[in-house]
Amino acid sequence: MNDIDSSIKQILDEESAKNAHSLAKLRILGSGVWLLLSLYFGYVVGRLDWANPIPFLALYVILSIFIYLLTRKGTKYIQFLTWFTIIIDLFFIFFSTKASVADAPYPMYAPGFTLAMFLLFLLPMIGGSSVYPSIFGFILTFVFVTILMSEVGILFPVWVGSTGLVIFFSCLVSIQIGKRPIRVATEYEREKSKRKELSRYFSPTVADKISNQIQSFDTAEKKEVTVLFSDIRGFTSLSESMQPEEVVQFLNEYLTIMVHIIFKNGGTLDKFMGDGILAYFGAPLKQVDHVKLAVQTARDMFLAMKELNNVRELRGESNLEIGIGIHSGNVILCDIGSEQRKEHTIIGDTVNLASRLESKTKELGVSLLVSESVADQTKQEFNWIKIKEPLTIKGKKEKIQTYTLD
């Protein structure tokens, strides 16, 4: 069980601690009642079979109280308690029963009673990050029941089959039951990690859908998406005049706002590049209106930037502008990187063109540039102004016709 994740082990140990605390209360109650009955029948009624176990039972009650106090420490002593309680319970039940056998009117019932008591205490101990204490407990049970069988004169071949099978199958059942919390906790932790990872890139709604579909990103796919690339103009020179903590504080504020807008419109965050943001729409879940969503996101980002500048003015800080480039086309959606670190991302000419369009916004004096494919697919929803001269884009043989919002 050494390969269990530490967080899962913590969950299991916490559950075991709760079980141990509840069992400790029952142990005090059970051993206390047993001691009181032994005192009554042993000294008042005069039954030796009840009187003989009293020293063992008295010590058992004291140790039960000690165990209860330890369980109040939470998971601090859980591994120790698991082993300790099994040994204490089995040994004291065994010696108490064995002490009464010699004077009991019906000694042949003692092994059956002992076996029932052992199982009663062993089964609640199932759980935690290890099944070894339970296995040890069942082995000890077999040894003690064997001794009691001999004490009451039941011959070896008579009992070994039935009793051995009961103990063996009880052990198997306990191991299977004990594995279930481990499986459940492992699955829970895996699901939690998966959702946490997805939440880095996708909106909560999209992340939930992907998680429920158990979608894998191991295989590269070609997808038609709309890519949005944004950048803060002049941020490099501005950051040189700021303290490092001021740069981090601003970027956290700015990026938090923009990522919220991207997620609100169902977009996927690909990566941050300093103050730059690469996002896309239409994947990993298909979005019929992904082009419209990308343009709407750009408009929302400009409005958010205007509000952020109002706040910055009140703080005596300078206004900032952003440029956004949008292009729609095919990309390759995949995990790339090394074995040590991989990144779920999009690659291809569509991404490069969106980045080139963003870099041209400052040169043309506009905040937004989109390709002709974006303008054509959204001309019913938005008023586009055609840039008079097609642009020469690095890496492109033909000039690209671009548009900006009215």
N, C-alpha and C positions, 0 to 999 in steps of 0.2 A: 504493500500500500504506500510505498515511499514516493510513487509517482503522482500521487494526488496533489492537485494544485493547492497552494497554501490557503487561498480564499475559500475553496471548497472544504478543506480540512477544518477551517475555522467555523464554517456553518455547521458541519457535522458535530464538532466538539461542543458547540453551543447547544445543539439539540440534545446531545448526550448529557450535558450538564443539567439541563432541565429535567430529563428523565431520572438522572441520579438523585436530584433534589426531591422529586416526588417519591421515588422508591425509598429514599432515606426516611421520609415521614412514615411510610407504611412499615418499614423495618422496625422503627421504634415502637409503633403501635403493636405489630405482630409479636415481637420479642417480649414486649412489656406484658401483653395479655398472656402469652405462654408462661412467663415467669410467675405472674399472679396465680394462674391456674395450678401451676406446680407447687407453689407455696400453700395453696388451699388444700389440694388433694394430697400433697406430700406430708404436711404437718398437721392439718386439721383432720383429714379423713384417715391419714396414716398409710397411704399407698407409697411403697418404696419405689415403684416404677416412675412415679411422679417426683419423688424427693431426690432421687439420684442425680438428675440433670441440673438441679438448681444452681450449683456453682458455675457450670458452663453458661447457663442462661443469664445469670447475673452479670457475668463478664460480657456476654453478648449484648446485653442492653447498654452497658457502658460504652462499648465499641460502636454500637449503633448511633448513640448520641454524638460520639466523636466524628463518625462518618457524616452525619447530618451537618455538623458545623463546617466540615471541609467543603461540602457541596455548596455552601453559601458563598464560597470564594469564586464562583463562576467556573470558567474553563481552566483556571490556574493549575488545578491538581487533577484534571479529568482523566488523564492516562493512568496516573497512580491510583485514582479511585476505582477505575474500571477493574484493574487487577486486584486491588485490595479488597473490594467488596465481594468479588467472586470467591476469593480465598476465605475471607471471614465467614460469609454466609454458609458455604459448603462445609467448612471445617466445624463450625459450631453446631450446625444442624446435625451433622454426622455424629459428633461426640455426644451431643445431648440425647440423640436417639439411641446410640450404642449404650449409653449409661443406663437406659431404662429397660433394655432388652432382657437382661438377666432376671429381673423381677416382674416382667410384664406377663399378664395372664394369657395374652395372645401375641407372642413375639413374632409369629410369622407375618404379621401385618406391618411390622416395622420397616422392612425394605421398600415396600410399596409406598408407605407414607413418606419415607425419605426421598424416594425418586420423585414423587409428586411435588414435594417441597423444593427439591433442587430445580426442577423444571420451572416452577413458579418464580424462582429468583433469577434463573439464567435468562429466560426469554426477555424480561424487561431490560436486561443489560445489552441487548442487541443494538447496534448502531455505532456511531462515531466513525473514525477513519480506519479502524482495524477490527477484523473478525477473530483475531488470534485469542483474545481473552475468552471468547465464547467457546472456541474449540478446546482450549485448555480446560474450561469448566466442564464440558461434556466428558472429556477424558477422566477428569477427577471424579465426576459423577459415577462413571462405570467402575472405577476402582473402589469407591466407597460402598456402592451397592453390592459389589462382589464380596467385600468384607462382611457386610451385614447379612447377606445370604448365607455365608458360612457360619456366622454367629447363631443364626436361628435354625441351622441344621438342614437347609434346603440344598440338595445335592447339585453339584456343578452342572451336569448335562440338562437338568430340568429347567433351569431358569435362563441359561445363557442365550438361548434362541430368542425368546420373547423380550426379555429385558434388553438384550443387546440391540435388537432391531428397534425398539422404542427409542433408545438413546441415540442410535446411529441416525435414524430418520429425523429425530428432533434436531440433531446437530445440522443435518443438511438443510432442513427448513429454516433454521435460524440463520444459516449462512446466506441463503437466498434472500431472506427478508432483510438481512443486514446489508446486502449489496444494493438493495433498492434505493435507500437514501443516498448512497454514493452516486448511483446513476442519475437520480433526480437532481441532486446538487450539481453534478457535472454538467448536465444538460442546461440547467438554469444558468450556470456561470458562462457556458458557451454562448447561450442566447443573449445574455447580458453584454458580453464582450462584442458579439456580432452587432447588436443594436448600437452600442457605443461607437463602434467603428463606422457603421453606416451613417450615424448622426453627424459625423465630421463632414460628409459630402452631400447628404440629401436632407430634404425637408422632413419633419417628423412623419407626415402622411406617406411620403414616398418610401421612407425607411421602413415603416411598418408593413407596407405592401410587399417590399422586397424581402423582408424577413419572413413574412408569412408564406411567400412563394418559395422560400429556401433557395433563392437564386444564387448561383455561383459566378464569380468573376474570373475563374481560372482560364477560360477560353476567350481568345480574342474574337471580337465581332465587328462587322462593318455596320454602322448605323448612320441614318440620316438625321442630323441634328442641326440646331442653330447655335452658333458659338458667339458668346459675348466676351469681349476683352475690354477692361477699363483700367485707367491709370490716372493718377493725380499729376496735373501739370506742374512742373517746376518743383516737385517735392524733394528731389535730390539736393538742390541748392538750398532749399528751405531747411532741410534737416541738418545741414552743416552749421546753421546758426542756432540750433536747438540743443539742449542737453539730452543725453541718451535716454534718460527716463521720460523726458517730454515727448521724444519721438515715439517711444513705446506706448505711452499713454494715448497719444493722438491716434496712432495706428489701430490700437485696440478699440477706441471709440468709433472711428470711421469704419473699420472692417465689420464690427458688430452690427452696425446699422445696415450696411450694404448686404451682408450675408442674410440678414433677416428679410430683406426685400427679395433677394434671389429665391430663398426658400418659400416665401409667401406666394410667389408666382410659379412654384413647382419646379424651379431650376435645380441644377446640380452644381455644387462648388467643386471645381477641379483642383485648383491650387491658388495660393497667394504667391506673388512674386514681389516681395517688398510691399510697395503700396499698390501694385497691380493685382487685378483679380481676373482669373479665367473661369468662366462658368459656361454651362451649356444646357440646352433644353431639348427634350425629345428622347432622352435615354437616362437611365437604363430602362425605365418604363416608357412605353410609347405614348406620345402626346401629339394628337392630330394638329393642334394649333400651336406647336412649339415656336414657330416663327413669330406669331403675334405675341406670345408670352415673353419672348426675348426683348421685343421692342417695348412692350409695356413695362418690363423690368427697367430698361434704360430710362424711360420717362420717370418712373418712380425714384430711380437713383438721382436724377437731376433735381427732383423736388426735395428729396431728403438732403441733398447737398446744400440747397438753398436754405433749408431750415438750420442745418449745421452751421452755415456761415453766419446766420443771425445770432446764434449762440456765441460763435467765435468773436463777433463784433462786440457783444456785451462783455466779453472777457478781455477785450483790447487786442485780439489776435487778428491777423490778416485773413482775407477771404481766399478761398481755394477753388480751383476749377478742376473738373474731371473731363477726360475725353473717353469716348466709347466707340468701339468698332464692332459691327455685327455682320456675320456672314453665315449662310445656310448651305449645307452640303454634306457629303459623306465623310465620315471619320472612322478611324479604327479605335474601338473601345477595348482596353486591355489593362492587364497588370504588367508593369515594366519595372526593371530594377535588378538588384542583386539578391542573392539568397538572404543577406542580412536585412535588406530593406527594399520593399516593393511599394509601388504607387499605382493606384487605380486612376487611369488618365485617358485622355483622347489624344491621338496624334494624326497628322495628315495635313494636306494642303489647305483644307478648310480652316484649321486652327491658325496656320501661318497667315492666311489672308485676313482673318479677323484682327490679328495682331498688327498687320501692316496698315489696315484701315484706321485703327486707333492712333497709330503713330502719325498719320496724315491729318488728323483733326486739327492740331495746332497750326500746321502749315496752311491749312485752308480757312482757319478762323471759325471753325464750327465745333460744336460739342459732340456731335454724333455723325458717324459715317456708316452707311450700310451698303451692301452690294446690291446689284440689280435684282438678284433672285429674291432677296428679302423685301425689297420695295414692291416687286411684282406680286408677291404672295400676300401682302398686307395693304395694298392700295385702297381696299374698301374700308379699312379701319383707320388709316392714318393718311395725313396729307404730306406727300413727299415733294421735296424740291430737288430737281435734278442738278447735279453739279455740272456746269457747262462743259468743262474739258475732262474727258476720261483720264484717269490717273495711270501713270507708269508705276507699276508695283514691282519691287525687287523680287526676282524669281519668276516673274510672269512675262511671257513673250508679248502677249497682247495687252493693250491698255484696258483698264477696268472702269466701267461706268459706275459712279457712286451717287448716293442720294443722302439728303439730310432732312430732318423734320422741319415743317413749316413753323 
